[in-house]
């Protein structure tokens, strides 16, 4: 799915952001010199393995923990530690709710603590698919239902920037699809900016406009989703014996055996020459076609390359 969206004025700007835990000399650096910019109206993905520094970064964005170095700007204003960021809604760790209150009553309590009148509660419950379950006590909610309620809570103050940490956690396939549609509607129909952290790379691929990859606390890549997926032209070959195909092509192209196929980093214009070399090597060729990497394949390739180069 191609989306041609131009970024508006920066909503979020991070410059040289770092966080170190522990004392002098023996501290653990969780985030190191992260710099990125998120424009108005885009869905921005923030990816990394467990322990990569995603949650620490998000907590700094929300003013929950203080950076060791660097600066954060929200809507052009410097964010100070302990200062609740304005025009920002967030879902972190699934949200915290009173188990013996209904979903609607939980939202009502949260609205009152924020000085809101609660007039949007029913609309928000419908927006996240909880219109029928809003009267149920939260203790009877599934993990996915709690996630939906957490998104509703993040939207209570009608924020311009929505920070979502694993919003699809616990959702079934249909629920994930609905969450994807909701996130896109926040940007496309309501003009909100969404900063999305998720381990579901297929969903990020279908949902986000741009993304950043963080690894061991360091930002190693920032680009559009399309830019990352199409970084290298790849031809996928199905042939036998696959080992002979690899041997015939490896001297001239970067090749990788993936299951029963061979991925060759080559342009489409190289296809005739590749076919000739395979046939000359006595390889039976069944198919040769351009292959678009999934975001999962791209993510693994980028992070493994960085690890190897470290």
FENTAVEN-V295284 format. One record per backbone hydrogen bond with DSSP energy under -0.5 kcal/mol. NH is the residue of the N-H (numbers start at 1). CO is the residue of the C=O. E is the energy in kcal/mol with one decimal. If there is no record, write none. Layout:
# FENTAVEN-V295284
((NH & CO & E) (NH & CO & E))
This chain:
# FENTAVEN-V295284
((5 & 3 & -1.0) (8 & 40 & -1.4) (11 & 38 & -2.8) (12 & 38 & -1.8) (13 & 73 & -2.5) (14 & 36 & -3.0) (15 & 71 & -2.4) (17 & 34 & -2.6) (18 & 69 & -2.4) (19 & 31 & -2.5) (21 & 28 & -3.2) (26 & 23 & -0.7) (27 & 23 & -0.5) (28 & 21 & -3.7) (29 & 27 & -0.6) (30 & 19 & -2.0) (30 & 28 & -0.9) (31 & 19 & -1.7) (32 & 217 & -3.4) (34 & 17 & -2.7) (36 & 14 & -1.6) (38 & 12 & -2.9) (40 & 9 & -1.5) (42 & 39 & -1.3) (44 & 42 & -0.6) (44 & 194 & -3.3) (45 & 43 & -0.5) (45 & 210 & -2.9) (46 & 196 & -2.9) (47 & 212 & -3.0) (52 & 49 & -2.1) (57 & 53 & -2.0) (58 & 54 & -2.5) (59 & 55 & -2.4) (60 & 56 & -1.7) (61 & 57 & -2.1) (62 & 58 & -1.6) (63 & 60 & -1.2) (64 & 59 & -2.4) (65 & 59 & -1.0) (68 & 18 & -2.6) (69 & 18 & -1.5) (71 & 15 & -2.3) (73 & 13 & -3.0) (74 & 77 & -2.7) (75 & 11 & -3.0) (75 & 73 & -0.5) (77 & 74 & -1.8) (79 & 72 & -2.9) (82 & 63 & -1.5) (83 & 80 & -2.2) (84 & 82 & -0.7) (88 & 85 & -0.7) (89 & 161 & -2.5) (91 & 163 & -2.5) (95 & 92 & -1.7) (99 & 97 & -0.7) (101 & 98 & -1.4) (103 & 136 & -1.7) (104 & 134 & -2.8) (106 & 102 & -2.4) (107 & 103 & -2.0) (108 & 104 & -2.3) (109 & 105 & -2.4) (110 & 106 & -2.3) (111 & 107 & -2.7) (112 & 108 & -2.3) (113 & 109 & -2.1) (114 & 110 & -1.1) (115 & 112 & -1.4) (116 & 111 & -3.2) (121 & 118 & -1.1) (124 & 120 & -2.4) (125 & 121 & -2.5) (126 & 122 & -2.0) (127 & 123 & -2.1) (128 & 124 & -1.7) (129 & 126 & -1.1) (130 & 125 & -3.6) (131 & 125 & -0.5) (134 & 130 & -1.2) (136 & 133 & -1.4) (138 & 101 & -2.6) (139 & 99 & -2.5) (140 & 137 & -1.8) (141 & 138 & -2.2) (144 & 170 & -0.7) (146 & 142 & -2.1) (147 & 143 & -2.0) (148 & 144 & -2.1) (149 & 145 & -2.3) (150 & 146 & -2.3) (151 & 147 & -2.0) (152 & 148 & -2.2) (153 & 149 & -2.4) (154 & 150 & -1.9) (155 & 151 & -1.1) (155 & 152 & -0.6) (156 & 153 & -1.1) (158 & 155 & -2.0) (160 & 87 & -1.5) (161 & 87 & -2.1) (162 & 193 & -3.0) (163 & 89 & -3.0) (163 & 161 & -0.5) (164 & 162 & -0.6) (164 & 195 & -2.7) (165 & 91 & -2.7) (165 & 163 & -0.5) (166 & 164 & -0.7) (166 & 197 & -3.6) (169 & 166 & -1.4) (171 & 168 & -2.0) (176 & 172 & -2.7) (177 & 173 & -2.0) (178 & 174 & -2.2) (179 & 175 & -2.4) (180 & 176 & -2.4) (181 & 177 & -2.1) (182 & 178 & -2.3) (183 & 179 & -2.7) (184 & 180 & -2.3) (185 & 181 & -2.2) (186 & 182 & -1.9) (187 & 183 & -1.3) (188 & 184 & -3.2) (189 & 185 & -2.1) (190 & 185 & -1.5) (191 & 187 & -0.8) (192 & 186 & -2.9) (193 & 160 & -3.0) (194 & 42 & -2.2) (195 & 162 & -2.8) (196 & 44 & -3.2) (196 & 194 & -0.6) (197 & 164 & -2.9) (197 & 195 & -0.5) (198 & 46 & -0.7) (198 & 196 & -0.5) (201 & 199 & -1.4) (203 & 200 & -0.6) (204 & 200 & -2.1) (205 & 201 & -2.5) (206 & 202 & -1.4) (207 & 203 & -1.5) (208 & 204 & -2.7) (209 & 43 & -2.9) (210 & 43 & -1.3) (211 & 223 & -2.7) (212 & 45 & -2.3) (213 & 221 & -2.8) (214 & 47 & -3.1) (214 & 212 & -0.5) (215 & 218 & -2.7) (217 & 52 & -2.5) (218 & 215 & -1.8) (220 & 213 & -2.5) (220 & 218 & -0.7) (221 & 213 & -1.2) (223 & 211 & -2.1) (225 & 209 & -2.0) (228 & 224 & -1.8) (229 & 225 & -2.4) (230 & 226 & -2.2) (231 & 228 & -1.0) (235 & 264 & -3.0) (236 & 289 & -3.4) (237 & 235 & -0.5) (237 & 262 & -2.8) (238 & 287 & -2.3) (239 & 237 & -0.6) (240 & 284 & -2.0) (245 & 241 & -1.7) (246 & 242 & -2.2) (247 & 243 & -2.2) (248 & 244 & -2.0) (249 & 245 & -1.5) (250 & 246 & -2.6) (252 & 249 & -1.8) (253 & 249 & -2.1) (254 & 265 & -0.6) (255 & 253 & -0.5) (256 & 263 & -2.2) (258 & 256 & -0.6) (258 & 261 & -2.4) (259 & 257 & -0.5) (261 & 258 & -2.1) (262 & 237 & -2.6) (263 & 256 & -3.2) (264 & 235 & -2.9) (264 & 262 & -0.5) (265 & 254 & -2.9) (266 & 233 & -0.8) (266 & 264 & -1.3) (270 & 267 & -1.7) (271 & 268 & -1.9) (274 & 270 & -2.5) (275 & 271 & -2.6) (276 & 272 & -2.3) (277 & 273 & -2.2) (278 & 274 & -2.1) (279 & 275 & -2.3) (280 & 276 & -2.4) (281 & 277 & -1.4) (282 & 279 & -1.5) (283 & 278 & -2.6) (284 & 240 & -2.7) (285 & 283 & -0.6) (286 & 238 & -2.7) (286 & 284 & -0.6) (287 & 238 & -1.7) (289 & 236 & -2.1) (291 & 234 & -3.1) (293 & 229 & -0.7) (293 & 291 & -0.6) (298 & 294 & -2.3) (299 & 295 & -3.1) (300 & 296 & -2.3) (301 & 297 & -2.2) (302 & 298 & -2.6) (303 & 299 & -2.6) (304 & 300 & -2.4) (305 & 301 & -1.8) (306 & 302 & -2.0) (307 & 303 & -2.2) (308 & 304 & -2.3) (309 & 305 & -1.9) (310 & 306 & -1.0))
